[in-house]
Amino acid sequence: SEDLAERHFSMARSTFGLERHSLSAQSKEMILFLKVNRSYWDAQLVHESI
């Protein structure tokens, strides 16, 4: 739907925008992947992974 597409573009803007200018391309890709797949992980899983 149009709303879904707009949300994805909004996430991409926040990930690739000026506030993320100094991040590497790989870091930006990882952040976007995690944002898009948020339903598959939570803070506890991240904590256990570290």
C-alpha positions as CSV (number, residue, x, y, z in Angstrom):
1,S,0.0,0.0,0.0
2,E,1.0,3.6,-0.3
3,D,1.3,4.0,3.5
4,L,3.7,1.0,3.7
5,A,5.9,2.5,1.0
6,E,6.0,5.8,2.7
7,R,7.0,4.2,6.0
8,H,9.9,2.4,4.2
9,F,11.1,5.6,2.6
10,S,10.8,7.4,5.9
11,M,13.0,4.7,7.6
12,A,15.5,5.0,4.8
13,R,15.7,8.8,5.2
14,S,16.3,8.5,8.9
15,T,19.0,5.8,8.3
16,F,20.7,7.4,5.3
17,G,20.1,11.0,6.2
18,L,22.6,13.7,7.2
19,E,22.6,12.6,10.9
20,R,24.1,9.3,9.7
21,H,26.6,10.8,7.3
22,S,29.7,9.4,9.0
23,L,28.5,5.8,9.1
24,S,29.9,3.3,6.6
25,A,27.6,1.8,3.9
26,Q,27.7,-1.5,5.7
27,S,26.6,0.0,9.0
28,K,23.7,1.9,7.2
29,E,22.6,-1.3,5.6
30,M,22.6,-3.2,8.9
31,I,20.6,-0.4,10.6
32,L,18.0,-0.5,7.8
33,F,17.8,-4.3,7.9
34,L,17.2,-4.2,11.7
35,K,14.6,-1.5,11.4
36,V,12.7,-3.3,8.6
37,N,12.9,-6.7,10.5
38,R,12.1,-5.2,14.0
39,S,9.4,-7.8,14.6
40,Y,12.1,-10.6,14.7
41,W,14.2,-9.2,17.5
42,D,14.0,-7.3,20.8
43,A,16.4,-5.8,23.3
44,Q,16.7,-9.1,25.2
45,L,17.9,-10.9,22.1
46,V,20.4,-8.2,21.4
47,H,21.7,-8.3,25.0
48,E,22.1,-12.1,24.8
49,S,23.9,-11.8,21.5
50,I,26.6,-9.5,22.8
